[in-house]
Amino acid sequence: MNNKQFALQNLLLYRNILSDNIIKKLQLLWERNCPHYIYYELYSELLIKAEQLHLEGDLIKNYIIYLISKDENLFSKTVEKSNGTLATNSSLYQAALHDCKIFRDFLFRDLPAITGTDYIDLIQDFVPTVCCKEGNLSTLYNHFAAVIETPIDVLVQELANHYSHYSCGIMSDYTALRWNSSIGLVGIKNYDTIQMQDITGYEHQKETLLQNTLAFIKDKPANNILLIGSPGTGKSSSVKALLNEPIFKNLRLIEVSKLELKSLNQLLRILRDYSQKFIIFLDDLSFEEFEIEYKYLKSIIDGGVETTPPNVLIYATSNRMHLIKETWDDRKGTSDDVHRFDTVNEKLSLSDRFGITLTYLSPSQVEYLMIVEQLAFKNKINLPVEELHAAALRWERQHNGRSGRTGQQFINHLLSQQ
């Protein structure tokens, strides 16, 4: 039994890492009140994590540094938002000094005492199946785990620089996320890689979308945008393509379903504390007469007591010009609503609250065939132009009409026949 306290229990800012299973096993081994096979349980978990995270070299040290680099705490979120600067006379800076000293001492003094002779070679000098391309942990590793002489204040500054450049928590791993009010933000691992040049036509719409987003990124005034038009014309793809633009490095896209509009204020309060810019993406948005969720959205866009955070915009797509279903009774005045025009205005007002409306009309036959030609070239389909055009026109007549989506479905069909 080791009577000396596990050093990481003395952390002030980074206490989240104490709940990690590997850290818990290290504590058990430090306290020496567990069977010997716990070493191999620890190493087994490390192997899994190393392959998932593309860690290499000394796995225990690298994994602890990985946890430090991702931890979302008061210090990491503060320096991320302040571009890596923090007053050295502040108490938060002193707390960071305290924790960095603990980490350094643990990595150089306590960790060898835990592993001892049971530290097998493949854990100490691990080579992953897939190597990490970015290697953004190497600088932190060199300062925290490679040499003990690094001053503590340098360690703090290196951490601040890291959070400023790479962010922390879920924002450091994902550019696209999904909002779920019961569990919070969920990262989307396999995000659509579509780019603006993949969307044929609609040059004015795409340019407006890009320029508005660029103004937003540069802290200039920018508008919420409503993209309307026929199905399959590229409305959603245009929004998703924004994340794949190199100039929008600090941009995040958060998908919110219609059912989650009631919790939109909760999401905004969370996003207000981040340094990133966020586009809340409402895809295929429309409301039936009996659905009242649109009232929450109206309040958020314009009119609520709580202001929308300056780092948030809303981009919505819809197949309807007016998002809320309007009936002939509303126009004719045959319903039992005394103030008929108030009802009509209420239903039209949501669309009006978006500063910019972009319309995606179904392509003409010429535009549709241009889309098909571009997709055929991209997918290396070598058909005579006349034959390609004739087959594409037959396809659109038999299926969903002319659109970019129909063109892609036609190309998929050709590829399946090869």
Secondary structure, DSSP 8 states (H G I E B T S, - for coil): ---S--GGGG-SS-GGGGGSHHHHHHHHHHHT-S-TTHHHHHHHHHHHHHHHHT--BSHHHHHHHHHHHH--SHHHHHHHHTTT---TTSHHHHHHHHHHHHHHHIIIIIHHHHHGGG--HHHHSB--SS--SS-TTHHHHIIIII-TTS-HHHHHHHHHHHHHHH--GGGGT-SEEEEETTTEEEE-SS-----GGGS-S-HHHHHHHHHHHHHHHTT-----EEEEESTTSSHHHHHHHGGG-GGGTTEEEEE--GGGGGGHHHHHHHHTT-SSEEEEEE-S--B-TT--THHHHHHHHTT-SS---TTEEEEEEESSSSSB---HHHHHT-SS-SSHHHHHHHHHHHHHTSSEEEEE----HHHHHHHHHHHHHHTT----HHHHHHHHHHHHHHTT-SSHHHHHHHHHHHHHH-
